[in-house]
Amino acid sequence: MVSSVVSADGRLTLSGDQLLLSEEPGRVWRTLQPPSAPAVEQARAALLERLYQPQAVLEGSGTFVTRDTGPVSGLPVADPAQDLHTDFLPDDVAGDPAGQRWFVVVDSRGRVRWSVKSSGGHRLLILVAMATPADYLSFLRQEGIPYLVVGEARVDLGTALDRLVDRLGVTCVVSNAGGELNGALLRAGLVDELQVVVLPALIGGRNTPALFDGAALAPAELPTPLRLLSVHSESDGLLWLRYDVVRVETPA
Ligand SMILES: NC(=O)c1ccc[n+]([C@@H]2O[C@H](COP(=O)([O-])OP(=O)(O)OC[C@H]3O[C@@H](n4cnc5c(N)ncnc54)[C@H](OP(=O)(O)O)[C@@H]3O)[C@@H](O)[C@H]2O)c1
């Protein structure tokens, strides 16, 4: 499932290089939220919990670092004799994953230098690939941050979701990601529901991340139809929409 907060024109932030986690863009974004926003957010979280008890929240590295950020530099060099490109699930994780909630971040390039290991009761877990620099994997191990190796050049999202099920018993993942990752999930056919809170504001901008970015539709590919599940509107202009994704087969 994808769950996001967007402007009325579907933008997720103010421009391509402004992270909402940064102070000033975050402050401006909050000014777009009408008074009902906190209560609607609470209702949205409560509904998700009641319907699905999602065990994992998914984010892309783009939530934490700007698009022009490269791999973390200056890390200690990894021991070449150590095979780091295998799943790393420390004993306290592998032993008893039941009941654990996960904050899962896709980062095959190793771009985020983590200083926290959990968020809102969710334990941090990184999705990496065979191409991820060994020094970065060594850093994750030293910090005790679990990771799963799922893909070659970059994270294979379908494999990643399967591995989360198999290794950690995760049955529902909610993507709170930016447009690139949401777009990749959409193209991979991995989105089954959409929840979107629409703020009464316009942002615009050709390169401003939107709800679903990523690859354009191929000529034979069809748009993804939605079936409306519910609409909640507030008099201050906030909308909360829920849709089921309708599966369609792309013609051969
Ligand atoms: N309003 C909101 O609710 C909300 C929520 C989240 C973020 N945001 C904002 O959105 C912006 C970030 O959006 P963004 O689109 O730049 O970043 P993003 O969605 O985080 O996209 C980059 C991430 O997607 C992964 N990715 C992209 N295509 C992929 C594919 N085909 N297969 C596997 N992984 C793929 C990348 O992996 P690799 O690094 O491995 O290539 C990277 O981790 C920030 O400004 C943030 O503040 C807003």
The ligand as an ORCA input file, in Angstrom:
! r2SCAN-3c Opt
* xyz 0 1
  N       4.771     14.327      1.389
  C       5.168     13.120      1.742
  O       4.359     12.335      2.302
  C       6.557     12.656      1.429
  C       6.919     11.328      1.732
  C       8.204     10.906      1.402
  C       9.108     11.770      0.785
  N       8.732     13.040      0.517
  C       9.672     13.949     -0.183
  O       9.928     13.384     -1.474
  C      11.275     13.681     -1.843
  C      11.981     12.387     -2.205
  O      11.392     11.834     -3.335
  P      12.282     11.180     -4.477
  O      11.355     10.734     -5.555
  O      13.404     12.112     -4.812
  O      12.987      9.982     -3.691
  P      12.587      8.457     -3.424
  O      11.185      8.149     -3.740
  O      13.139      8.156     -2.098
  O      13.426      7.744     -4.592
  C      14.728      7.308     -4.467
  C      14.739      5.887     -3.857
  O      13.981      4.996     -4.674
  C      14.769      3.881     -5.015
  N      14.380      3.474     -6.367
  C      13.992      4.266     -7.387
  N      13.695      3.525     -8.467
  C      13.887      2.240     -8.119
  C      13.740      1.003     -8.814
  N      13.336      0.942    -10.081
  N      14.014     -0.117     -8.144
  C      14.432     -0.095     -6.866
  N      14.592      1.061     -6.152
  C      14.329      2.204     -6.786
  C      16.194      4.396     -4.953
  O      17.025      3.328     -4.721
  P      18.601      3.387     -4.971
  O      19.152      4.456     -4.101
  O      18.988      2.027     -4.544
  O      18.776      3.685     -6.423
  C      16.136      5.311     -3.751
  O      16.193      4.607     -2.541
  C      11.935     14.389     -0.673
  O      11.933     15.769     -0.905
  C      11.020     14.050      0.489
  O      11.032     15.060      1.487
  C       7.489     13.498      0.832
*
